[in-house]
Amino acid sequence: MKKERDSPTRESPFFSAPSFHPNSGHWRCGHFLLNYQKRPLIMGVLNVTPDSFSDGGQFFKPEKALDHALQLVSEGADIIDIGGESTRPGALSVPLEEEADRVLPVIRALAQQVSVPISIDTRKPEIARRAIAAGASILNDVSGMNADAEMLSVVAEDSNTALVVMHAKGSPQTMQEAPRYDDLIEEVHAFFQGRLSQTDALGISRDRIALDPGIGFGKTIAHNLSLIHKLPCFSEFGIPLLLGPSRKSFIGDMLDLPPSERLEGTAAALAIAVFQGARILRVHDLVEMKRVLVIAEGIRKQAPAGE
């Protein structure tokens, strides 16, 4: 019988903040060195799409996308994550050149105006290469490099580009069709272990990597809640954990609310995620979530009761 993976905070998850085992306490992204030990980092979301689940079409025009990115930075974003292809459940793939036309002008313009790392959210190696050349310094492939194995080579080609290793089960077209796991935590852990073996073999240093368990990507409500609760199970890798519950459907399903009304649910998920060890949080509502993270991190840093 398979034993459930032990969590360092299983007995009292809300009274003993998980310990971190960072290689350096910094995430190296191009020429940026981001300190994730001092406080959680905020990744602001910019969807340059007509059909993303939460804000599709709102920032589809390049000038509006650039203005929003600059606003996110002014509000305190540590990273801007730019995507030109919706990966909501059921979304269809976008042709390469169409995706390039959406994201590359924004990345070029933004890279000249901000002093924070730009992340490219794509599943296509060619888009990743062009985005890096345009000024992106983080590759965020939500397929976990399953859509195209060449993606790992793109990162290996550049000794500075950072990588988000995200777990996903299936493609956006199929991932929410009754996803099942024999052991969710064990499977995600094994996935991370396997990908890290590959990145190690390719010479991609671990201080360039962040791990994302992939909230909403091939997971039920229960799966998502379990991943947040058991985040400490992934701390042993010594790599920062990135989490993106912002406005996700599990929140909407639990509260029976549309994406525009999921602020409080997102806040609750982020606060608990920080306490369970998340160090990079991907958010839409920058101002409000930054406030939440300040309080959550302040509580997390306090010694357990009785000490």
C-alpha positions, 0 to 999 in steps of 0.5 A: 500500500502506497504511503501518502507523502509526508508534509512537514506541516501535516499535524498543524498546517496553520500553526507552523510555517513550512521551512524553505530549503532554497539554493540561494534564496534568489531566482535568477531571471536573465540579468535580474536576481529576485529575492523570494526569501525576503517576501513573496514575489508577485507575477502580474498577468497580462493576457493579450488575447480575445478569449482568456477566461477572466479578461479576454479581449480587455487588453487585446490591442497592443497599446492597451496591453502595454498600458496595463503592463505599465500599470501593473508594474507601478502597482508593485508587480515583480514580474509581468507574465505575457500570454497570447494564447488562451489556455482556459479549459476547451481553448483551441491552439492559436497559429504561431504567427498570430500568437507572435503578432500578439505578444512580441510588439508588447514585449519589445515595447515593455522591455524598454520601459520597465526594470522587472523581468518579463515572462512569456507564457507560451507552449511553442518553442519558436515563440519562446525564442523570439520572445527571449530575443525581444526582451523576455527573461522567463519562460512559462510553459503551462504544458510543462514542456509536454506540448513540445519537448524542444522547449527545454532546449530553448532554455538550455540554449540561453544560460540566463533564461529562467524556467517555470516548470508547471504540472498539467494533465492533458491539453486545454482542450481535454484537461478538465474532462474528469481528471483522475489520479491514483495519488495526486501529490505523488504524481506531481512530485514525480513529475517535478523530479523527472523534469529536474533530472532533465534540466540538470542533465541539460546544465540548466541551473536550479536557481533559474527554475520555479515549480508550479503545481498547475492549479486548474490544469487537469484538476478537480476542485478537490485536487486544487484544494489538496495541492494548496494544502500540501504545498510543503510536500514540494519544498524539498527540491529547494526551488521556489514554488509558484502558484496561480489560483487567481480567479480560477474556476475552482473558486467560481464553482465553490462560490458560484461566482463569475471571474469578475467576482472572485476577489475574496476567494482568490485572496483566501487561496493566496494567503493560505498558499503563502503560509504553505510555502508559495513564494511567487504568486501569479495574480490579476488584481495587483493592488488588492492581492499585494495587500493580502500578501503583506499580511499573509507573509507577516503572519507566516514569519511569526514563530509558532505559538508557545515559542 
